[in-house]
């Protein structure tokens, strides 16, 4: 785990924060919440067979624990593509108190008190914040989104549409499946190299007939290339598959969650 990451327990909730981000934020775990069965207990997804009332209650309790307004929590609708949406006043609360009207894996905003919510169960969710302009972003990237450049596109949206400054922008890549656990067939590194070029090669290890891809390494390289300072690109270092008792892992649960 990166030395700036902290494990926090508040009531029944356990979450991780990064001391470099000077804004309220959390990488949640499975702990806390009221969901049962395969969603026990902090399930925040409406599309996993959980009772929607339980999911809403989980958001209400989490917002209270974090000291953020539940009614302004704004959710991504993750489709493994590279779209980025700007959250303005008319979109605040989308996915929770307003119907979901976008399909977008990344959200950025200049609004205060507007929590942006991304979902991860092995995929890389990155929190971005520029203290100079108080602008924020959340970006979900599996290998497809990473290959499609959604991380630099999120930086572009923050800089181009919200005036964020690349030199002060901080990005924290959260708990996600790491190279030693992320075993793939040749299709994944081939598709990534087709989109990103030979630059991905140092991040792919061959093991027999299988491949292990370092998504966080690729993400960090893309963020630096997008103009972020090396010291402002932080990899949490936490593997969701290794730490599957604490975090949701898509692979560990065979896709159930
Ligand atoms: Zn692992």
py3Dmol code that shows the C-alpha trace and the ligand (Angstrom):
import py3Dmol

protein = """\
ATOM      1  CA  UNK A   1       0.000   0.000   0.000  1.00  0.00           C
ATOM      2  CA  UNK A   2       1.273   3.475  -0.880  1.00  0.00           C
ATOM      3  CA  UNK A   3       2.492   5.360   2.203  1.00  0.00           C
ATOM      4  CA  UNK A   4      -0.081   8.138   1.704  1.00  0.00           C
ATOM      5  CA  UNK A   5      -3.042   5.720   1.919  1.00  0.00           C
ATOM      6  CA  UNK A   6      -4.913   5.382   5.216  1.00  0.00           C
ATOM      7  CA  UNK A   7      -7.450   2.788   6.369  1.00  0.00           C
ATOM      8  CA  UNK A   8     -10.316   4.490   8.199  1.00  0.00           C
ATOM      9  CA  UNK A   9     -13.044   2.921  10.335  1.00  0.00           C
ATOM     10  CA  UNK A  10     -16.102   5.063  11.028  1.00  0.00           C
ATOM     11  CA  UNK A  11     -19.019   3.248  12.663  1.00  0.00           C
ATOM     12  CA  UNK A  12     -19.542   0.089  10.630  1.00  0.00           C
ATOM     13  CA  UNK A  13     -17.860   1.577   7.544  1.00  0.00           C
ATOM     14  CA  UNK A  14     -14.283   0.846   6.569  1.00  0.00           C
ATOM     15  CA  UNK A  15     -12.784   2.893   3.749  1.00  0.00           C
ATOM     16  CA  UNK A  16      -9.454   4.127   2.467  1.00  0.00           C
ATOM     17  CA  UNK A  17      -8.337   7.686   1.913  1.00  0.00           C
ATOM     18  CA  UNK A  18      -5.196   9.281   0.502  1.00  0.00           C
ATOM     19  CA  UNK A  19      -3.535  12.005   2.568  1.00  0.00           C
ATOM     20  CA  UNK A  20      -2.525  13.832  -0.626  1.00  0.00           C
ATOM     21  CA  UNK A  21      -6.159  14.633  -1.556  1.00  0.00           C
ATOM     22  CA  UNK A  22      -7.271  17.784   0.316  1.00  0.00           C
ATOM     23  CA  UNK A  23     -10.980  17.142  -0.185  1.00  0.00           C
ATOM     24  CA  UNK A  24     -13.530  14.714   1.308  1.00  0.00           C
ATOM     25  CA  UNK A  25     -13.243  11.360  -0.457  1.00  0.00           C
ATOM     26  CA  UNK A  26     -13.275   7.615   0.169  1.00  0.00           C
ATOM     27  CA  UNK A  27     -12.457   4.313  -1.477  1.00  0.00           C
ATOM     28  CA  UNK A  28     -15.153   2.170   0.115  1.00  0.00           C
ATOM     29  CA  UNK A  29     -14.890  -1.505   1.064  1.00  0.00           C
ATOM     30  CA  UNK A  30     -17.569  -4.162   1.595  1.00  0.00           C
ATOM     31  CA  UNK A  31     -17.869  -3.152   5.251  1.00  0.00           C
ATOM     32  CA  UNK A  32     -20.905  -1.190   6.436  1.00  0.00           C
ATOM     33  CA  UNK A  33     -24.363  -0.961   4.904  1.00  0.00           C
ATOM     34  CA  UNK A  34     -27.493  -3.089   5.144  1.00  0.00           C
ATOM     35  CA  UNK A  35     -27.362  -5.364   2.083  1.00  0.00           C
ATOM     36  CA  UNK A  36     -27.522  -9.121   2.539  1.00  0.00           C
ATOM     37  CA  UNK A  37     -26.617 -12.316   0.674  1.00  0.00           C
ATOM     38  CA  UNK A  38     -24.074 -11.973  -2.107  1.00  0.00           C
ATOM     39  CA  UNK A  39     -24.282  -8.166  -1.759  1.00  0.00           C
ATOM     40  CA  UNK A  40     -23.425  -8.113   1.960  1.00  0.00           C
ATOM     41  CA  UNK A  41     -23.045  -5.580   3.116  1.00  0.00           C
ATOM     42  CA  UNK A  42     -22.028  -2.254   1.511  1.00  0.00           C
ATOM     43  CA  UNK A  43     -23.363  -2.734  -2.002  1.00  0.00           C
ATOM     44  CA  UNK A  44     -23.685   0.550  -3.915  1.00  0.00           C
ATOM     45  CA  UNK A  45     -24.723  -0.912  -7.285  1.00  0.00           C
ATOM     46  CA  UNK A  46     -28.352  -0.933  -8.432  1.00  0.00           C
ATOM     47  CA  UNK A  47     -27.705  -3.613 -11.056  1.00  0.00           C
ATOM     48  CA  UNK A  48     -26.577  -6.574  -8.923  1.00  0.00           C
ATOM     49  CA  UNK A  49     -29.908  -8.027  -7.846  1.00  0.00           C
ATOM     50  CA  UNK A  50     -29.936  -6.174  -4.546  1.00  0.00           C
ATOM     51  CA  UNK A  51     -33.125  -4.615  -3.125  1.00  0.00           C
ATOM     52  CA  UNK A  52     -33.006  -0.989  -4.405  1.00  0.00           C
ATOM     53  CA  UNK A  53     -34.226   0.239  -1.011  1.00  0.00           C
ATOM     54  CA  UNK A  54     -31.180  -1.386   0.621  1.00  0.00           C
ATOM     55  CA  UNK A  55     -28.898   0.312  -1.906  1.00  0.00           C
ATOM     56  CA  UNK A  56     -30.527   3.695  -1.212  1.00  0.00           C
ATOM     57  CA  UNK A  57     -30.146   3.151   2.510  1.00  0.00           C
ATOM     58  CA  UNK A  58     -26.459   2.310   1.966  1.00  0.00           C
ATOM     59  CA  UNK A  59     -25.953   5.652   0.192  1.00  0.00           C
ATOM     60  CA  UNK A  60     -27.788   7.547   2.943  1.00  0.00           C
ATOM     61  CA  UNK A  61     -25.673   5.942   5.702  1.00  0.00           C
ATOM     62  CA  UNK A  62     -22.426   6.366   3.763  1.00  0.00           C
ATOM     63  CA  UNK A  63     -23.154  10.053   3.052  1.00  0.00           C
ATOM     64  CA  UNK A  64     -23.788  10.589   6.751  1.00  0.00           C
ATOM     65  CA  UNK A  65     -20.561   8.822   7.738  1.00  0.00           C
ATOM     66  CA  UNK A  66     -18.532  10.852   5.233  1.00  0.00           C
ATOM     67  CA  UNK A  67     -20.300  14.155   5.924  1.00  0.00           C
ATOM     68  CA  UNK A  68     -21.417  14.690   2.333  1.00  0.00           C
ATOM     69  CA  UNK A  69     -24.909  15.536   0.976  1.00  0.00           C
ATOM     70  CA  UNK A  70     -26.616  12.295  -0.125  1.00  0.00           C
ATOM     71  CA  UNK A  71     -28.974  14.136  -2.470  1.00  0.00           C
ATOM     72  CA  UNK A  72     -26.035  15.480  -4.522  1.00  0.00           C
ATOM     73  CA  UNK A  73     -24.213  12.176  -4.971  1.00  0.00           C
ATOM     74  CA  UNK A  74     -23.804  11.775  -8.743  1.00  0.00           C
ATOM     75  CA  UNK A  75     -23.188   8.338 -10.233  1.00  0.00           C
ATOM     76  CA  UNK A  76     -21.314   7.084 -13.266  1.00  0.00           C
ATOM     77  CA  UNK A  77     -23.072   4.596 -15.564  1.00  0.00           C
ATOM     78  CA  UNK A  78     -20.129   2.398 -16.491  1.00  0.00           C
ATOM     79  CA  UNK A  79     -20.040   0.946 -19.992  1.00  0.00           C
ATOM     80  CA  UNK A  80     -16.266   0.431 -20.466  1.00  0.00           C
ATOM     81  CA  UNK A  81     -16.006   3.303 -22.919  1.00  0.00           C
ATOM     82  CA  UNK A  82     -14.082   6.571 -22.868  1.00  0.00           C
ATOM     83  CA  UNK A  83     -16.809   9.215 -22.516  1.00  0.00           C
ATOM     84  CA  UNK A  84     -16.419  11.966 -19.918  1.00  0.00           C
ATOM     85  CA  UNK A  85     -19.375  14.059 -18.679  1.00  0.00           C
ATOM     86  CA  UNK A  86     -19.297  17.422 -16.922  1.00  0.00           C
ATOM     87  CA  UNK A  87     -21.617  17.541 -13.914  1.00  0.00           C
ATOM     88  CA  UNK A  88     -23.456  20.880 -13.720  1.00  0.00           C
ATOM     89  CA  UNK A  89     -26.241  21.870 -11.348  1.00  0.00           C
ATOM     90  CA  UNK A  90     -28.872  20.197 -13.533  1.00  0.00           C
ATOM     91  CA  UNK A  91     -27.050  16.836 -13.323  1.00  0.00           C
ATOM     92  CA  UNK A  92     -26.201  16.812  -9.615  1.00  0.00           C
ATOM     93  CA  UNK A  93     -27.780  13.752  -7.996  1.00  0.00           C
ATOM     94  CA  UNK A  94     -28.094  11.815 -11.255  1.00  0.00           C
ATOM     95  CA  UNK A  95     -28.415   8.090 -10.693  1.00  0.00           C
ATOM     96  CA  UNK A  96     -29.719   8.513  -7.170  1.00  0.00           C
ATOM     97  CA  UNK A  97     -32.354  11.256  -6.917  1.00  0.00           C
ATOM     98  CA  UNK A  98     -32.594  11.927 -10.665  1.00  0.00           C
ATOM     99  CA  UNK A  99     -32.979   9.228 -13.338  1.00  0.00           C
ATOM    100  CA  UNK A 100     -29.723   8.131 -14.969  1.00  0.00           C
ATOM    101  CA  UNK A 101     -29.542  10.004 -18.279  1.00  0.00           C
ATOM    102  CA  UNK A 102     -26.006   9.234 -19.398  1.00  0.00           C
ATOM    103  CA  UNK A 103     -23.713   6.341 -20.129  1.00  0.00           C
ATOM    104  CA  UNK A 104     -20.380   7.610 -19.000  1.00  0.00           C
ATOM    105  CA  UNK A 105     -17.442   6.088 -17.148  1.00  0.00           C
ATOM    106  CA  UNK A 106     -15.966   9.388 -15.998  1.00  0.00           C
ATOM    107  CA  UNK A 107     -17.442  12.483 -14.372  1.00  0.00           C
ATOM    108  CA  UNK A 108     -15.838  15.852 -13.686  1.00  0.00           C
ATOM    109  CA  UNK A 109     -17.199  18.890 -11.875  1.00  0.00           C
ATOM    110  CA  UNK A 110     -16.413  22.346 -10.582  1.00  0.00           C
ATOM    111  CA  UNK A 111     -19.435  22.313  -8.253  1.00  0.00           C
ATOM    112  CA  UNK A 112     -18.846  22.325  -4.498  1.00  0.00           C
ATOM    113  CA  UNK A 113     -20.395  19.621  -2.272  1.00  0.00           C
ATOM    114  CA  UNK A 114     -21.100  17.316  -5.190  1.00  0.00           C
ATOM    115  CA  UNK A 115     -19.698  13.828  -4.573  1.00  0.00           C
ATOM    116  CA  UNK A 116     -18.842  11.924  -7.756  1.00  0.00           C
ATOM    117  CA  UNK A 117     -19.345   8.157  -7.463  1.00  0.00           C
ATOM    118  CA  UNK A 118     -17.455   5.523  -9.468  1.00  0.00           C
ATOM    119  CA  UNK A 119     -17.681   1.762  -9.031  1.00  0.00           C
ATOM    120  CA  UNK A 120     -14.931  -0.811  -8.873  1.00  0.00           C
ATOM    121  CA  UNK A 121     -14.656  -4.543  -8.394  1.00  0.00           C
ATOM    122  CA  UNK A 122     -11.133  -5.061  -9.824  1.00  0.00           C
ATOM    123  CA  UNK A 123     -11.299  -2.164 -12.334  1.00  0.00           C
ATOM    124  CA  UNK A 124      -9.233   0.970 -11.697  1.00  0.00           C
ATOM    125  CA  UNK A 125     -11.201   3.900 -10.283  1.00  0.00           C
ATOM    126  CA  UNK A 126      -9.105   7.069 -10.151  1.00  0.00           C
ATOM    127  CA  UNK A 127     -10.005  10.120  -8.092  1.00  0.00           C
ATOM    128  CA  UNK A 128      -8.705  13.425  -9.456  1.00  0.00           C
ATOM    129  CA  UNK A 129      -8.602  16.795  -7.720  1.00  0.00           C
ATOM    130  CA  UNK A 130      -6.982  20.106  -8.477  1.00  0.00           C
ATOM    131  CA  UNK A 131      -6.593  22.112  -5.252  1.00  0.00           C
ATOM    132  CA  UNK A 132      -5.822  25.293  -7.233  1.00  0.00           C
ATOM    133  CA  UNK A 133      -9.244  25.377  -8.904  1.00  0.00           C
ATOM    134  CA  UNK A 134     -11.187  23.039  -6.596  1.00  0.00           C
ATOM    135  CA  UNK A 135     -12.254  20.885  -9.496  1.00  0.00           C
ATOM    136  CA  UNK A 136     -12.764  17.141  -9.180  1.00  0.00           C
ATOM    137  CA  UNK A 137     -13.090  14.038 -11.306  1.00  0.00           C
ATOM    138  CA  UNK A 138     -13.751  10.327 -11.024  1.00  0.00           C
ATOM    139  CA  UNK A 139     -12.706   7.897 -13.735  1.00  0.00           C
ATOM    140  CA  UNK A 140     -13.504   4.181 -14.103  1.00  0.00           C
ATOM    141  CA  UNK A 141     -11.174   2.161 -16.297  1.00  0.00           C
ATOM    142  CA  UNK A 142     -10.972  -1.525 -16.929  1.00  0.00           C
ATOM    143  CA  UNK A 143      -8.493  -2.546 -19.596  1.00  0.00           C
ATOM    144  CA  UNK A 144     -10.851  -1.389 -22.372  1.00  0.00           C
ATOM    145  CA  UNK A 145     -11.280   2.105 -20.941  1.00  0.00           C
ATOM    146  CA  UNK A 146      -7.577   2.315 -20.138  1.00  0.00           C
ATOM    147  CA  UNK A 147      -6.710   1.354 -23.731  1.00  0.00           C
ATOM    148  CA  UNK A 148      -9.228   3.907 -25.031  1.00  0.00           C
ATOM    149  CA  UNK A 149      -7.440   6.622 -23.064  1.00  0.00           C
ATOM    150  CA  UNK A 150     -10.211   7.522 -20.640  1.00  0.00           C
ATOM    151  CA  UNK A 151      -7.717   8.698 -18.000  1.00  0.00           C
ATOM    152  CA  UNK A 152      -6.037  11.354 -20.181  1.00  0.00           C
ATOM    153  CA  UNK A 153      -9.493  12.250 -21.548  1.00  0.00           C
ATOM    154  CA  UNK A 154     -10.658  12.934 -17.987  1.00  0.00           C
ATOM    155  CA  UNK A 155      -7.639  15.206 -17.479  1.00  0.00           C
ATOM    156  CA  UNK A 156      -8.465  16.941 -20.798  1.00  0.00           C
ATOM    157  CA  UNK A 157     -12.062  17.554 -19.682  1.00  0.00           C
ATOM    158  CA  UNK A 158     -10.943  18.976 -16.337  1.00  0.00           C
ATOM    159  CA  UNK A 159      -8.318  21.220 -17.938  1.00  0.00           C
ATOM    160  CA  UNK A 160     -10.252  22.194 -21.067  1.00  0.00           C
ATOM    161  CA  UNK A 161     -13.767  22.585 -19.676  1.00  0.00           C
ATOM    162  CA  UNK A 162     -13.232  23.394 -15.993  1.00  0.00           C
ATOM    163  CA  UNK A 163      -9.915  25.253 -16.087  1.00  0.00           C
ATOM    164  CA  UNK A 164      -8.041  22.739 -13.913  1.00  0.00           C
ATOM    165  CA  UNK A 165      -4.250  23.142 -13.902  1.00  0.00           C
ATOM    166  CA  UNK A 166      -2.347  20.058 -14.914  1.00  0.00           C
ATOM    167  CA  UNK A 167       0.685  20.997 -12.806  1.00  0.00           C
ATOM    168  CA  UNK A 168      -1.347  20.972  -9.572  1.00  0.00           C
ATOM    169  CA  UNK A 169      -3.777  18.172 -10.472  1.00  0.00           C
ATOM    170  CA  UNK A 170      -3.541  15.142  -8.178  1.00  0.00           C
ATOM    171  CA  UNK A 171      -4.672  11.661  -9.283  1.00  0.00           C
ATOM    172  CA  UNK A 172      -5.050   8.647  -6.996  1.00  0.00           C
ATOM    173  CA  UNK A 173      -5.596   5.235  -8.580  1.00  0.00           C
ATOM    174  CA  UNK A 174      -7.628   3.245  -6.083  1.00  0.00           C
ATOM    175  CA  UNK A 175      -7.742  -0.409  -5.032  1.00  0.00           C
ATOM    176  CA  UNK A 176      -7.912  -2.543  -8.181  1.00  0.00           C
ATOM    177  CA  UNK A 177      -6.637  -5.823  -9.596  1.00  0.00           C
ATOM    178  CA  UNK A 178      -2.867  -5.722  -9.919  1.00  0.00           C
ATOM    179  CA  UNK A 179      -0.459  -7.289 -12.353  1.00  0.00           C
ATOM    180  CA  UNK A 180       0.276 -10.459 -10.388  1.00  0.00           C
ATOM    181  CA  UNK A 181      -3.464 -11.301 -10.279  1.00  0.00           C
ATOM    182  CA  UNK A 182      -4.605  -9.853 -13.631  1.00  0.00           C
ATOM    183  CA  UNK A 183      -4.059 -12.846 -15.868  1.00  0.00           C
ATOM    184  CA  UNK A 184      -5.327 -12.546 -19.443  1.00  0.00           C
ATOM    185  CA  UNK A 185      -5.081 -14.200 -22.832  1.00  0.00           C
ATOM    186  CA  UNK A 186      -3.194 -12.531 -25.685  1.00  0.00           C
ATOM    187  CA  UNK A 187      -6.285 -10.563 -26.768  1.00  0.00           C
ATOM    188  CA  UNK A 188      -5.931  -8.021 -23.948  1.00  0.00           C
ATOM    189  CA  UNK A 189      -2.292  -6.955 -24.485  1.00  0.00           C
ATOM    190  CA  UNK A 190      -2.833  -7.114 -28.271  1.00  0.00           C
ATOM    191  CA  UNK A 191      -5.860  -4.805 -28.090  1.00  0.00           C
ATOM    192  CA  UNK A 192      -4.059  -2.453 -25.721  1.00  0.00           C
ATOM    193  CA  UNK A 193      -0.972  -2.291 -27.924  1.00  0.00           C
ATOM    194  CA  UNK A 194      -3.147  -1.615 -30.992  1.00  0.00           C
ATOM    195  CA  UNK A 195      -4.522   1.499 -29.276  1.00  0.00           C
ATOM    196  CA  UNK A 196      -1.583   2.707 -27.199  1.00  0.00           C
ATOM    197  CA  UNK A 197       1.358   1.447 -29.231  1.00  0.00           C
ATOM    198  CA  UNK A 198       4.575  -0.192 -28.107  1.00  0.00           C
ATOM    199  CA  UNK A 199       4.548   1.940 -24.944  1.00  0.00           C
ATOM    200  CA  UNK A 200       2.419  -0.739 -23.241  1.00  0.00           C
ATOM    201  CA  UNK A 201       5.069  -3.462 -23.706  1.00  0.00           C
ATOM    202  CA  UNK A 202       6.994  -2.729 -20.490  1.00  0.00           C
ATOM    203  CA  UNK A 203       3.728  -3.236 -18.602  1.00  0.00           C
ATOM    204  CA  UNK A 204       2.955  -6.695 -19.973  1.00  0.00           C
ATOM    205  CA  UNK A 205       4.576  -9.835 -18.549  1.00  0.00           C
ATOM    206  CA  UNK A 206       4.336 -13.166 -20.368  1.00  0.00           C
ATOM    207  CA  UNK A 207       3.782 -16.227 -18.201  1.00  0.00           C
ATOM    208  CA  UNK A 208       3.575 -19.376 -20.291  1.00  0.00           C
ATOM    209  CA  UNK A 209       0.564 -18.961 -22.566  1.00  0.00           C
ATOM    210  CA  UNK A 210      -0.906 -16.229 -20.386  1.00  0.00           C
ATOM    211  CA  UNK A 211      -0.216 -12.546 -19.919  1.00  0.00           C
ATOM    212  CA  UNK A 212      -0.198 -10.304 -16.862  1.00  0.00           C
ATOM    213  CA  UNK A 213      -0.978  -6.646 -17.495  1.00  0.00           C
ATOM    214  CA  UNK A 214       0.005  -3.784 -15.186  1.00  0.00           C
ATOM    215  CA  UNK A 215      -3.028  -1.505 -15.598  1.00  0.00           C
ATOM    216  CA  UNK A 216      -1.868   0.887 -12.876  1.00  0.00           C
ATOM    217  CA  UNK A 217       1.552   1.234 -14.530  1.00  0.00           C
ATOM    218  CA  UNK A 218      -0.086   2.076 -17.847  1.00  0.00           C
ATOM    219  CA  UNK A 219      -2.477   4.493 -16.107  1.00  0.00           C
ATOM    220  CA  UNK A 220       0.379   6.287 -14.341  1.00  0.00           C
ATOM    221  CA  UNK A 221       2.338   6.618 -17.590  1.00  0.00           C
ATOM    222  CA  UNK A 222      -0.720   8.048 -19.374  1.00  0.00           C
ATOM    223  CA  UNK A 223      -1.359  10.545 -16.573  1.00  0.00           C
ATOM    224  CA  UNK A 224       2.254  11.780 -16.635  1.00  0.00           C
ATOM    225  CA  UNK A 225       2.053  12.079 -20.413  1.00  0.00           C
ATOM    226  CA  UNK A 226      -1.136  14.154 -19.926  1.00  0.00           C
ATOM    227  CA  UNK A 227       0.896  16.680 -17.962  1.00  0.00           C
ATOM    228  CA  UNK A 228       0.585  15.591 -14.348  1.00  0.00           C
ATOM    229  CA  UNK A 229       3.649  15.885 -12.134  1.00  0.00           C
ATOM    230  CA  UNK A 230       5.233  12.578 -11.193  1.00  0.00           C
ATOM    231  CA  UNK A 231       4.684  13.189  -7.464  1.00  0.00           C
ATOM    232  CA  UNK A 232       0.982  13.899  -8.098  1.00  0.00           C
ATOM    233  CA  UNK A 233       0.287  10.506  -9.650  1.00  0.00           C
ATOM    234  CA  UNK A 234      -0.399   8.072  -6.829  1.00  0.00           C
ATOM    235  CA  UNK A 235      -1.015   4.340  -7.122  1.00  0.00           C
ATOM    236  CA  UNK A 236      -2.788   3.090  -3.971  1.00  0.00           C
ATOM    237  CA  UNK A 237      -0.955  -0.219  -4.294  1.00  0.00           C
ATOM    238  CA  UNK A 238      -3.940  -2.212  -3.017  1.00  0.00           C
ATOM    239  CA  UNK A 239      -5.013  -5.314  -4.989  1.00  0.00           C
ATOM    240  CA  UNK A 240      -8.755  -6.046  -4.822  1.00  0.00           C
ATOM    241  CA  UNK A 241      -8.243  -9.712  -5.687  1.00  0.00           C
ATOM    242  CA  UNK A 242      -5.564 -10.284  -3.019  1.00  0.00           C
ATOM    243  CA  UNK A 243      -7.679  -8.309  -0.519  1.00  0.00           C
ATOM    244  CA  UNK A 244     -10.994  -9.832  -1.632  1.00  0.00           C
ATOM    245  CA  UNK A 245     -12.206 -10.294   1.922  1.00  0.00           C
ATOM    246  CA  UNK A 246     -12.232  -6.510   2.300  1.00  0.00           C
ATOM    247  CA  UNK A 247     -12.997  -5.375  -1.283  1.00  0.00           C
ATOM    248  CA  UNK A 248     -15.367  -6.452  -4.043  1.00  0.00           C
ATOM    249  CA  UNK A 249     -13.534  -8.517  -6.652  1.00  0.00           C
ATOM    250  CA  UNK A 250     -15.263  -9.374  -9.946  1.00  0.00           C
ATOM    251  CA  UNK A 251     -12.823 -12.192 -10.653  1.00  0.00           C
ATOM    252  CA  UNK A 252     -12.855 -13.643  -7.146  1.00  0.00           C
ATOM    253  CA  UNK A 253     -16.675 -13.860  -7.166  1.00  0.00           C
ATOM    254  CA  UNK A 254     -16.712 -15.183 -10.765  1.00  0.00           C
ATOM    255  CA  UNK A 255     -18.541 -12.079 -11.918  1.00  0.00           C
ATOM    256  CA  UNK A 256     -21.373 -12.394  -9.374  1.00  0.00           C
ATOM    257  CA  UNK A 257     -20.354  -9.084  -7.896  1.00  0.00           C
TER     258      UNK A 257
END
"""
ligand_1 = """\
1
ZN
Zn -3.535 -9.470 -6.225
"""
view = py3Dmol.view(width=600, height=400)
view.addModel(protein, "pdb")
view.setStyle({"model": 0}, {"cartoon": {"style": "trace"}})
view.addModel(ligand_1, "xyz")
view.setStyle({"model": 1}, {"stick": {}})
view.zoomTo()
view.show()
